[in-house]
Amino acid sequence: MSEQAVQSAVERAVGQAFDRWANEHPSLAAVIDRIMVTDRAVESLRESDEYRQAVTAYHNGMSENDMLNKLLDLAGPVISRLLTG
């Protein structure tokens, strides 16, 4: 998986986490800049030890699908932290 593909996977995972949050909080989601939140979440996620561990595990044989699921699991709490302060 190239760096571009990893970036795309992170962005997809964050986008899905935001969608889940938005479904639970539609009024708040309507007034929040999704692009800004997504960019901040991607940056925060990429700086985390858990992200680095997931990428290392992928490079050591984890399947791409497993890595995407791990990123989605990691993105949920990041989105929650950003949106609830």
C-alpha positions, 0 to 999 in steps of 0.5 A: 500500500503506497503512502497515497493509499494509506492517506486515502484509507485514513481519510475514508475512515475519518469520513465514516467516523464523522458520518456515524457521529453526524447521524447521532447529532444531525443538528450539530453536524449541520453547522460544523465544517466537515472538511476542517474536522476531517483534516484535523482528525486525519492529522491527529490520527496520523500523529498517534502511536496507535496509527503508527502501530497499525501501519507497522502491523500492515507492513508486517502482514496485516491485510489491507481490510484489517488495517482499514478496520483498525483505522476506522476504530481509531478514527471514531474516538478522534472525531468524538474528541474533536467535536465534544472538546 
